[in-house]
Amino acid sequence: MAQAQKTASNASAAKAHDPSQDDIQAQLKVLQAEVANLTQVLGDYGRAQTGELKSFATERARKLRADAEAGVKLTEAQVRDAYSDAETAVRNNPGTAVAIASGVGFLIGLIASRR
């Protein structure tokens, strides 16, 4: 008899701890709301990160373009200076310039004829 009472009290204790269907549905609704909220937060975070990365990439591209344009201007100035120096050297020493040009042409001719 004591065994039957013990089993009965265990069964009633188990029923007291068993969640009802309504409790489970309420917990599922709370969980669904939390998942929806988390999804919304992650979406907002992703959009914010996208905006920041886009802004960073745009600024970086602008800086690289400005650097490239400055490099082009510097190179153009150096080429103009080198051309001006060469032109001045040819005007000051026309004989030397003709001799150098003839020598270079002769070497190119030799190299081309051996092939």
C-alpha positions as CSV (number, residue, x, y, z in Angstrom):
1,M,0.0,0.0,0.0
2,A,2.8,2.4,0.8
3,Q,4.2,1.5,-2.6
4,A,0.9,2.4,-4.3
5,Q,0.8,5.8,-2.5
6,K,4.4,6.5,-3.5
7,T,3.7,5.7,-7.1
8,A,0.5,7.9,-7.0
9,S,2.4,10.8,-5.4
10,N,5.1,10.4,-8.1
11,A,2.5,10.5,-10.9
12,S,0.8,13.6,-9.4
13,A,4.2,15.3,-9.0
14,A,5.1,14.5,-12.6
15,K,1.7,15.9,-13.8
16,A,2.4,19.1,-11.8
17,H,5.8,19.5,-13.6
18,D,4.4,18.6,-17.1
19,P,3.8,21.8,-19.0
20,S,0.4,22.1,-20.6
21,Q,-0.1,22.6,-24.3
22,D,-1.1,26.2,-23.6
23,D,2.2,26.8,-21.8
24,I,4.2,25.3,-24.7
25,Q,2.3,27.4,-27.3
26,A,2.9,30.5,-25.2
27,Q,6.6,29.7,-25.0
28,L,6.7,29.0,-28.8
29,K,5.1,32.4,-29.4
30,V,7.6,34.1,-27.2
31,L,10.4,32.2,-29.0
32,Q,9.0,33.2,-32.4
33,A,8.8,36.8,-31.4
34,E,12.4,36.7,-30.2
35,V,13.6,35.1,-33.4
36,A,11.7,37.7,-35.4
37,N,13.3,40.5,-33.4
38,L,16.8,38.9,-33.8
39,T,16.2,38.6,-37.5
40,Q,15.3,42.3,-37.6
41,V,18.3,43.3,-35.6
42,L,20.7,41.3,-37.8
43,G,19.1,42.8,-40.9
44,D,19.6,46.3,-39.6
45,Y,23.2,45.5,-38.6
46,G,23.8,44.1,-42.1
47,R,22.4,47.2,-43.8
48,A,24.5,49.4,-41.5
49,Q,27.6,47.5,-42.3
50,T,26.8,47.6,-46.0
51,G,26.4,51.4,-45.8
52,E,29.7,51.8,-43.9
53,L,31.6,49.5,-46.3
54,K,30.1,51.3,-49.4
55,S,31.1,54.7,-47.9
56,F,34.7,53.4,-47.2
57,A,35.0,51.9,-50.7
58,T,33.8,55.2,-52.3
59,E,36.2,57.3,-50.2
60,R,39.1,54.9,-51.0
61,A,38.3,55.0,-54.7
62,R,38.2,58.8,-54.7
63,K,41.6,58.9,-52.9
64,L,43.1,56.4,-55.3
65,R,41.8,58.4,-58.3
66,A,43.2,61.6,-56.9
67,D,46.6,59.9,-56.3
68,A,46.6,58.5,-59.8
69,E,45.8,61.9,-61.4
70,A,48.6,63.5,-59.4
71,G,50.9,60.8,-60.6
72,V,49.9,61.4,-64.2
73,K,50.5,65.1,-63.8
74,L,53.9,64.5,-62.3
75,T,54.9,62.0,-65.0
76,E,53.8,64.5,-67.7
77,A,55.9,67.2,-66.2
78,Q,58.9,64.9,-66.0
79,V,58.5,63.9,-69.6
80,R,58.1,67.5,-70.7
81,D,61.3,68.4,-68.8
82,A,63.2,65.4,-70.3
83,Y,62.1,66.3,-73.8
84,S,63.1,70.0,-73.2
85,D,66.5,68.9,-71.9
86,A,67.0,66.6,-74.9
87,E,65.9,69.3,-77.3
88,T,68.3,71.8,-75.7
89,A,71.2,69.3,-75.9
90,V,70.5,68.7,-79.6
91,R,70.3,72.4,-80.3
92,N,73.6,73.1,-78.4
93,N,75.5,70.1,-79.9
94,P,73.9,69.1,-83.3
95,G,77.0,67.2,-84.5
96,T,77.1,65.0,-81.4
97,A,73.4,64.4,-81.7
98,V,73.7,63.3,-85.3
99,A,76.7,61.0,-84.4
100,I,74.8,59.4,-81.5
101,A,71.7,58.9,-83.7
102,S,73.8,57.4,-86.5
103,G,75.5,55.0,-84.0
104,V,72.2,53.9,-82.5
105,G,70.8,53.3,-86.0
106,F,73.9,51.3,-87.0
107,L,73.6,49.1,-83.9
108,I,69.9,48.5,-84.5
109,G,70.7,47.6,-88.1
110,L,73.3,45.1,-87.0
111,I,71.0,43.5,-84.6
112,A,68.1,43.3,-87.1
113,S,70.3,41.8,-89.8
114,R,71.5,38.9,-87.6
115,R,68.0,37.6,-87.2
